[in-house]
Amino acid sequence: MKQPQQVTGHPYQAVAASIAAKIDAGELKPGEKLPSVRALARDRGVSPMTAQKALTQLAEDGYAEVTAGLGYFVTQPGESHDDPLAAIHRQIDALNATVADLAQRLERLEEQSG
């Protein structure tokens, strides 16, 4: 499986990296259904387009597969998931993505409040 793209500030990459980290940590199991585009957008505070792109990225990176009409599902981990160093890098990327996401949310809240 391909390594997830590095998080560079794009919201879809942050969402994809955080889900990939949950898969690597075993919080999301193979065969488990991922949230729908709408649910993911609502839960992460992103647009549906961003949520769709994140799910597509997970599929491209080998973390998920799409089943027409049913949605995205976690795939069986491949060899790249077994590499502890790669898993640590993905977790660090996910943490960085979370911090970037929180910073964006804080900025939006500050703009709204005045």
N, CA, C and O of each residue as an XYZ file, in Angstrom:
456
protein
N       0.831     -1.189      0.000
C       0.000      0.000      0.000
C       0.868      1.242      0.000
O       1.937      1.282      0.609
N       0.398      2.216     -0.674
C       1.082      3.489     -0.788
C       0.999      4.232      0.542
O      -0.008      4.159      1.246
N       2.057      4.937      0.870
C       2.055      5.765      2.074
C       1.083      6.919      1.890
O       0.992      7.463      0.790
N       0.343      7.318      2.943
C      -0.534      8.475      2.796
C       0.299      9.717      2.502
O       1.445      9.842      2.937
N      -0.307     10.622      1.758
C       0.391     11.852      1.436
C       0.673     12.626      2.715
O      -0.077     12.555      3.689
N       1.777     13.369      2.685
C       2.119     14.204      3.819
C       1.072     15.299      3.969
O       0.548     15.808      2.978
N       0.775     15.652      5.195
C      -0.190     16.706      5.461
C       0.486     18.043      5.210
O       1.506     18.362      5.820
N      -0.091     18.817      4.309
C       0.505     20.109      3.972
C      -0.485     21.239      4.200
O      -0.329     22.316      3.624
N      -1.475     21.023      5.005
C      -2.419     22.077      5.282
C      -3.726     21.964      4.538
O      -4.650     22.731      4.810
N      -3.838     21.029      3.600
C      -5.102     20.837      2.902
C      -6.054     20.084      3.822
O      -5.692     19.028      4.341
N      -7.250     20.595      4.033
C      -8.167     19.944      4.973
C      -8.438     18.473      4.644
O      -8.548     17.656      5.558
N      -8.546     18.119      3.361
C      -8.827     16.720      3.046
C      -7.687     15.820      3.497
O      -7.920     14.685      3.911
N      -6.440     16.322      3.420
C      -5.294     15.534      3.848
C      -5.311     15.343      5.367
O      -4.948     14.280      5.870
N      -5.730     16.372      6.082
C      -5.820     16.264      7.527
C      -6.855     15.216      7.929
O      -6.614     14.404      8.823
N      -7.995     15.241      7.271
C      -9.062     14.278      7.567
C      -8.586     12.868      7.226
O      -8.754     11.946      8.025
N      -7.993     12.697      6.043
C      -7.512     11.379      5.622
C      -6.430     10.859      6.558
O      -6.439      9.683      6.920
N      -5.495     11.723      6.954
C      -4.407     11.299      7.840
C      -4.926     10.871      9.204
O      -4.423      9.907      9.781
N      -5.921     11.570      9.724
C      -6.433     11.201     11.044
C      -7.184      9.867     10.992
O      -7.118      9.080     11.936
N      -7.895      9.613      9.892
C      -8.584      8.323      9.744
C      -7.562      7.211      9.535
O      -7.704      6.127     10.102
N      -6.524      7.469      8.721
C      -5.471      6.469      8.500
C      -4.790      6.110      9.822
O      -4.474      4.945     10.065
N      -4.567      7.103     10.667
C      -3.939      6.838     11.968
C      -4.832      5.948     12.836
O      -4.337      5.073     13.547
N      -6.145      6.172     12.777
C      -7.076      5.322     13.538
C      -7.052      3.890     13.008
O      -7.157      2.936     13.779
N      -6.914      3.743     11.695
C      -6.828      2.410     11.108
C      -5.535      1.738     11.567
O      -5.547      0.576     11.972
N      -4.421      2.468     11.503
C      -3.132      1.923     11.926
C      -3.137      1.541     13.402
O      -2.515      0.554     13.796
N      -3.838      2.324     14.211
C      -3.889      2.060     15.650
C      -4.872      0.941     15.997
O      -4.935      0.503     17.146
N      -5.635      0.480     15.009
C      -6.591     -0.592     15.270
C      -7.926     -0.111     15.798
O      -8.777     -0.920     16.167
N      -8.120      1.204     15.840
C      -9.404      1.748     16.296
C     -10.500      1.492     15.272
O     -11.669      1.340     15.624
N     -10.111      1.445     14.003
C     -11.031      1.092     12.917
C     -10.535     -0.230     12.340
O      -9.372     -0.344     11.953
N     -11.405     -1.216     12.283
C     -11.028     -2.576     11.891
C     -11.335     -2.844     10.419
O     -12.242     -2.236      9.850
N     -10.578     -3.756      9.803
C     -10.872     -4.145      8.425
C     -12.323     -4.589      8.277
O     -12.841     -5.352      9.092
N     -12.964     -4.099      7.223
C     -14.363     -4.416      6.965
C     -15.338     -3.444      7.590
O     -16.521     -3.440      7.249
N     -14.847     -2.608      8.514
C     -15.719     -1.632      9.175
C     -16.067     -0.508      8.198
O     -15.220     -0.041      7.437
N     -17.324     -0.089      8.238
C     -17.790      0.980      7.354
C     -17.302      2.323      7.876
O     -17.414      2.622      9.065
N     -16.758      3.128      6.965
C     -16.362      4.487      7.318
C     -17.584      5.388      7.243
O     -18.571      5.034      6.598
N     -17.536      6.551      7.895
C     -18.683      7.464      7.840
C     -19.004      7.877      6.408
O     -18.131      7.897      5.541
N     -20.268      8.204      6.178
C     -20.678      8.712      4.866
C     -20.038     10.079      4.640
O     -19.523     10.698      5.571
N     -20.078     10.531      3.413
C     -19.530     11.849      3.078
C     -20.197     12.922      3.941
O     -19.523     13.774      4.519
N     -21.514     12.869      4.020
C     -22.244     13.891      4.801
C     -21.883     13.834      6.282
O     -21.651     14.869      6.907
N     -21.835     12.624      6.843
C     -21.512     12.476      8.267
C     -20.080     12.938      8.538
O     -19.823     13.623      9.528
N     -19.158     12.565      7.668
C     -17.764     12.963      7.835
C     -17.628     14.482      7.746
O     -16.905     15.089      8.536
N     -18.319     15.093      6.791
C     -18.276     16.553      6.641
C     -18.818     17.230      7.896
O     -18.224     18.180      8.405
N     -19.948     16.735      8.389
C     -20.566     17.319      9.584
C     -19.650     17.141     10.805
O     -19.402     18.095     11.542
N     -19.156     15.928     11.010
C     -18.350     15.633     12.194
C     -17.012     16.367     12.203
O     -16.519     16.739     13.268
N     -16.425     16.578     11.035
C     -15.111     17.216     10.953
C     -15.197     18.703     10.648
O     -14.176     19.390     10.627
N     -16.411     19.212     10.411
C     -16.569     20.634     10.136
C     -15.960     21.053      8.806
O     -15.416     22.150      8.679
N     -16.058     20.163      7.809
C     -15.532     20.464      6.482
C     -16.661     20.367      5.466
O     -17.763     19.920      5.786
N     -16.379     20.785      4.258
C     -17.389     20.706      3.199
C     -17.541     19.252      2.740
O     -16.627     18.447      2.921
N     -18.689     18.916      2.150
C     -18.848     17.565      1.604
C     -17.791     17.243      0.541
O     -17.358     16.096      0.434
N     -17.374     18.232     -0.239
C     -16.332     18.014     -1.253
C     -15.015     17.607     -0.576
O     -14.316     16.715     -1.057
N     -14.684     18.261      0.537
C     -13.467     17.936      1.275
C     -13.563     16.527      1.853
O     -12.599     15.763      1.796
N     -14.723     16.184      2.409
C     -14.919     14.847      2.968
C     -14.792     13.786      1.887
O     -14.175     12.743      2.105
N     -15.374     14.047      0.718
C     -15.288     13.095     -0.398
C     -13.843     12.908     -0.825
O     -13.399     11.787     -1.074
N     -13.114     14.009     -0.908
C     -11.711     13.926     -1.327
C     -10.887     13.143     -0.305
O      -9.979     12.402     -0.681
N     -11.194     13.302      0.981
C     -10.482     12.552      2.032
C     -10.735     11.049      1.884
O      -9.807     10.247      1.986
N     -11.991     10.671      1.643
C     -12.317      9.260      1.467
C     -11.653      8.703      0.211
O     -11.160      7.575      0.210
N     -11.643      9.484     -0.840
C     -10.971      9.072     -2.074
C      -9.476      8.872     -1.824
O      -8.883      7.910     -2.312
N      -8.875      9.783     -1.065
C      -7.450      9.672     -0.743
C      -7.175      8.396      0.052
O      -6.181      7.714     -0.199
N      -8.035      8.074      0.995
C      -7.870      6.837      1.772
C      -7.917      5.620      0.856
O      -7.144      4.678      1.033
N      -8.810      5.636     -0.109
C      -8.901      4.523     -1.054
C      -7.639      4.454     -1.918
O      -7.114      3.367     -2.159
N      -7.156      5.588     -2.377
C      -5.941      5.614     -3.194
C      -4.733      5.121     -2.412
O      -3.843      4.484     -2.976
N      -4.697      5.412     -1.113
C      -3.579      5.005     -0.266
C      -3.716      3.566      0.232
O      -2.822      3.054      0.905
N      -4.830      2.914     -0.095
C      -5.012      1.517      0.286
C      -5.621      1.290      1.651
O      -5.632      0.161      2.141
N      -6.126      2.330      2.271
C      -6.737      2.197      3.591
C      -8.221      1.847      3.524
O      -8.790      1.353      4.497
N      -8.837      2.100      2.387
C     -10.276      1.878      2.262
C     -10.594      1.447      0.847
O      -9.806      1.645     -0.077
N     -11.756      0.859      0.701
C     -12.263      0.543     -0.626
C     -13.713      0.965     -0.666
O     -14.414      0.942      0.345
N     -14.151      1.352     -1.856
C     -15.519      1.815     -2.020
C     -16.339      0.682     -2.623
O     -15.893     -0.019     -3.532
N     -17.540      0.522     -2.097
C     -18.498     -0.419     -2.655
C     -19.677      0.414     -3.134
O     -20.351      1.075     -2.344
N     -19.914      0.373     -4.439
C     -20.961      1.197     -5.041
C     -22.281      1.026     -4.297
O     -22.745     -0.092     -4.069
N     -22.868      2.146     -3.930
C     -24.161      2.145     -3.255
C     -24.108      1.869     -1.766
O     -25.107      2.038     -1.068
N     -22.946      1.443     -1.267
C     -22.834      1.118      0.158
C     -21.885      2.034      0.913
O     -22.090      2.293      2.098
N     -20.853      2.527      0.245
C     -19.929      3.437      0.899
C     -18.510      2.918      0.949
O     -18.138      2.012      0.203
N     -17.719      3.504      1.839
C     -16.303      3.170      1.996
C     -16.119      2.254      3.201
O     -16.758      2.426      4.238
N     -15.220      1.270      3.035
C     -14.942      0.302      4.086
C     -13.440      0.191      4.287
O     -12.665      0.296      3.337
N     -13.033     -0.023      5.546
C     -11.626     -0.209      5.876
C     -11.143     -1.505      5.227
O     -11.829     -2.527      5.274
N      -9.952     -1.451      4.618
C      -9.388     -2.642      3.981
C      -8.447     -3.368      4.931
O      -8.066     -2.846      5.979
N      -8.086     -4.575      4.542
C      -7.100     -5.339      5.309
C      -5.766     -4.607      5.233
O      -5.376     -4.149      4.158
N      -5.067     -4.491      6.342
C      -3.766     -3.825      6.279
C      -2.780     -4.619      5.426
O      -2.762     -5.850      5.458
N      -1.971     -3.901      4.671
C      -0.938     -4.534      3.854
C       0.408     -4.438      4.554
O       0.486     -4.131      5.743
N       1.450     -4.702      3.811
C       2.785     -4.692      4.396
C       3.165     -3.329      4.954
O       3.808     -3.255      6.001
N       2.782     -2.244      4.275
C       3.184     -0.918      4.747
C       2.563     -0.589      6.099
O       3.092      0.241      6.838
N       1.439     -1.234      6.429
C       0.835     -1.005      7.741
C       1.625     -1.686      8.843
O       1.529     -1.301     10.008
N       2.413     -2.703      8.479
C       3.162     -3.460      9.477
C       4.469     -2.770      9.857
O       5.107     -3.174     10.829
N       4.880     -1.755      9.127
C       6.115     -1.041      9.396
C       5.881     -0.075     10.555
O       5.176      0.921     10.390
N       6.466     -0.354     11.737
C       6.208      0.501     12.905
C       6.628      1.951     12.692
O       5.947      2.867     13.152
N       7.740      2.166     12.001
C       8.199      3.538     11.773
C       7.221      4.296     10.892
O       6.940      5.467     11.149
N       6.699      3.647      9.858
C       5.712      4.294      8.994
C       4.454      4.624      9.785
O       3.855      5.682      9.590
N       4.051      3.726     10.672
C       2.865      3.971     11.497
C       3.086      5.181     12.410
O       2.182      5.995     12.600
N       4.275      5.291     12.963
C       4.589      6.433     13.835
C       4.542      7.732     13.022
O       4.008      8.740     13.484
N       5.099      7.698     11.820
C       5.063      8.890     10.967
C       3.629      9.285     10.637
O       3.292     10.469     10.643
N       2.784      8.296     10.350
C       1.380      8.601     10.063
C       0.684      9.189     11.295
O      -0.141     10.094     11.172
N       1.015      8.676     12.469
C       0.408      9.212     13.686
C       0.860     10.647     13.935
O       0.063     11.490     14.346
N       2.128     10.920     13.687
C       2.627     12.295     13.824
C       1.928     13.200     12.812
O       1.529     14.316     13.145
N       1.780     12.716     11.572
C       1.063     13.490     10.554
C      -0.369     13.761     10.994
O      -0.887     14.860     10.803
N      -1.005     12.751     11.584
C      -2.387     12.922     12.038
C      -2.459     13.955     13.159
O      -3.378     14.773     13.193
N      -1.498     13.920     14.070
C      -1.471     14.919     15.150
C      -1.256     16.319     14.581
O      -1.918     17.270     14.996
N      -0.337     16.444     13.638
C      -0.112     17.743     12.997
C      -1.374     18.215     12.280
O      -1.724     19.394     12.325
N      -2.046     17.284     11.624
C      -3.280     17.631     10.921
C      -4.353     18.084     11.898
O      -5.095     19.026     11.617
N      -4.437     17.422     13.037
C      -5.424     17.794     14.050
C      -5.133     19.190     14.594
O      -6.046     19.995     14.774
N      -3.872     19.469     14.852
C      -3.491     20.801     15.337
C      -3.842     21.860     14.288
O      -4.369     22.919     14.626
N      -3.550     21.574     13.022
C      -3.877     22.529     11.954
C      -5.387     22.729     11.856
O      -5.857     23.852     11.673
N      -6.143     21.643     11.977
C      -7.599     21.727     11.926
C      -8.133     22.564     13.092
O      -9.010     23.408     12.908
N      -7.603     22.324     14.282
C      -8.041     23.095     15.452
C      -7.686     24.574     15.306
O      -8.459     25.443     15.711
N      -6.536     24.856     14.739
C      -6.145     26.250     14.519
C      -7.105     26.934     13.554
O      -7.478     28.089     13.757
N      -7.508     26.212     12.494
C      -8.467     26.779     11.541
C      -9.814     27.012     12.211
O     -10.446     28.046     11.994
N     -10.249     26.069     13.012
C     -11.533     26.234     13.708
C     -11.493     27.409     14.668
O     -12.445     28.184     14.748
N     -10.387     27.542     15.400
C     -10.236     28.654     16.330
C     -10.259     29.982     15.579
O     -10.887     30.942     16.025
N      -9.583     30.032     14.455
C      -9.570     31.247     13.646
C     -10.985     31.613     13.188
O     -11.381     32.777     13.241
N     -11.741     30.604     12.739
C     -13.122     30.865     12.309
C     -13.972     31.366     13.474
O     -14.771     32.288     13.309
N     -13.801     30.763     14.651
C     -14.561     31.199     15.819
C     -14.213     32.629     16.217
O     -15.090     33.421     16.563
N     -12.921     32.950     16.163
C     -12.503     34.304     16.489
C     -13.072     35.318     15.508
O     -13.462     36.420     15.895
N     -13.116     34.937     14.230
C     -13.697     35.823     13.220
C     -15.186     36.037     13.463
O     -15.693     37.144     13.282
N     -15.878     34.996     13.866
C     -17.311     35.090     14.111
C     -17.631     35.930     15.338
O     -18.640     36.635     15.371
N     -16.763     35.853     16.349
C     -17.072     36.551     17.596
C     -16.644     38.013     17.570
O     -16.940     38.766     18.497
N     -15.972     38.401     16.548
C     -15.737     39.823     16.535
C     -14.480     40.265     15.998
O     -14.215     41.466     15.957
